[in-house]
Amino acid sequence: MRILVAITIALLYYFNVIEGTLAYVLIGLAIVLLLIALLIFCPLYKASRISTKK
């Protein structure tokens, strides 16, 4: 799901649907989401002691 959101944001930027500051913020978010999805690790979960393991 995170990868799909990141790709969607990248495509919106590529096709100039989003511009300016909003585009940079969303691209930053997309990069974070993509890294979390690829690394399978979210530092916020560890900091807040949330576990998604069953």
Rosetta silent file (secondary structure, phi, psi, omega in degrees, C-alpha in Angstrom):
SEQUENCE: MRILVAITIALLYYFNVIEGTLAYVLIGLAIVLLLIALLIFCPLYKASRISTKK
SCORE:     score description
SCORE:     0.000 S_00000001
   1 L     0.000  -41.076  179.949    0.000    0.000    0.000 S_00000001
   2 H   -63.797  -39.150  179.905    2.830    2.391    0.847 S_00000001
   3 H   -65.801  -39.799  178.888    4.506    1.754   -2.478 S_00000001
   4 H   -62.827  -42.174  177.674    1.262    2.426   -4.338 S_00000001
   5 H   -64.080  -43.239  179.678    0.819    5.767   -2.542 S_00000001
   6 H   -62.864  -42.711  178.559    4.438    6.727   -3.291 S_00000001
   7 H   -65.304  -40.410  178.739    4.024    5.870   -6.988 S_00000001
   8 H   -61.766  -44.567  178.364    0.772    7.826   -7.156 S_00000001
   9 H   -62.625  -43.308  179.198    2.424   10.914   -5.673 S_00000001
  10 H   -61.736  -41.034  178.676    5.350   10.574   -8.086 S_00000001
  11 H   -67.482  -38.281  176.421    2.973   10.329  -11.047 S_00000001
  12 H   -61.668  -39.764  177.229    1.012   13.371   -9.883 S_00000001
  13 H   -68.511  -43.939 -178.333    4.260   15.310   -9.740 S_00000001
  14 H   -60.133  -41.371 -178.599    5.446   13.979  -13.097 S_00000001
  15 L   -90.494   14.635  176.006    2.227   15.021  -14.843 S_00000001
  16 L    57.985   32.333  174.783    2.277   18.454  -13.122 S_00000001
  17 L   -77.493  -36.136  175.890   -0.933   17.864  -11.206 S_00000001
  18 L  -114.706  142.254 -177.049    0.806   19.031   -8.028 S_00000001
  19 L  -141.834  168.590  172.815    3.275   21.921   -7.995 S_00000001
  20 H    68.323 -147.369 -176.491    5.218   24.169   -5.676 S_00000001
  21 H   -61.150  -40.482  178.622    5.624   23.599   -1.962 S_00000001
  22 H   -58.878  -41.221  179.620    2.889   20.981   -1.847 S_00000001
  23 H   -62.095  -44.458 -178.990    4.721   18.966   -4.490 S_00000001
  24 H   -66.434  -38.897  177.876    7.983   19.042   -2.519 S_00000001
  25 H   -65.188  -44.840 -179.286    6.261   18.026    0.715 S_00000001
  26 H   -69.065  -35.812  176.150    4.430   15.169   -0.989 S_00000001
  27 H   -64.590  -40.700  175.717    7.577   13.997   -2.810 S_00000001
  28 H   -60.119  -44.050  177.235    9.352   13.945    0.561 S_00000001
  29 H   -62.448  -41.258  179.115    6.495   11.898    1.989 S_00000001
  30 H   -62.473  -39.974  178.913    6.630    9.553   -0.998 S_00000001
  31 H   -64.380  -43.948  178.685   10.358    8.988   -0.469 S_00000001
  32 H   -62.469  -45.981  179.485    9.804    8.189    3.213 S_00000001
  33 H   -61.558  -40.918  179.307    6.950    5.812    2.400 S_00000001
  34 H   -65.929  -42.438  178.364    9.018    4.079   -0.252 S_00000001
  35 H   -63.425  -43.324  178.860   11.993    3.655    2.087 S_00000001
  36 H   -62.130  -41.569 -179.335    9.791    2.268    4.846 S_00000001
  37 H   -66.800  -39.642 -177.971    8.195   -0.172    2.407 S_00000001
  38 H   -76.655  -34.685 -178.707   11.542   -1.330    1.019 S_00000001
  39 H   -85.613  -14.735 -177.250   13.326   -1.559    4.372 S_00000001
  40 L    53.415   43.040 -179.808   10.332   -3.146    6.131 S_00000001
  41 L  -153.142  130.364  176.831   11.112   -1.011    9.168 S_00000001
  42 L  -120.982  113.893 -178.787    9.451    2.113   10.533 S_00000001
  43 H   -59.977  -27.837  179.696   11.419    4.028   13.175 S_00000001
  44 H   -66.574  -34.068  177.060    8.210    5.604   14.497 S_00000001
  45 H   -64.019  -43.372 -179.107    6.892    2.185   15.484 S_00000001
  46 H   -67.613  -41.372 -178.991   10.020    1.464   17.481 S_00000001
  47 H   -64.930  -36.863 -179.298   10.030    4.918   19.119 S_00000001
  48 L   -94.862    4.323  179.306    6.376    4.576   20.163 S_00000001
  49 L    57.638   36.726  176.205    6.785    0.866   21.005 S_00000001
  50 L   -92.275  133.515  178.226    4.052   -0.199   18.601 S_00000001
  51 L  -120.926  131.582  176.899    4.342   -3.750   17.345 S_00000001
  52 L  -102.745    4.744  177.382    2.517   -5.088   14.307 S_00000001
  53 L   -78.669  145.232  179.399    3.784   -8.617   14.801 S_00000001
  54 L   -92.386    0.000    0.000    1.266  -11.210   15.883 S_00000001
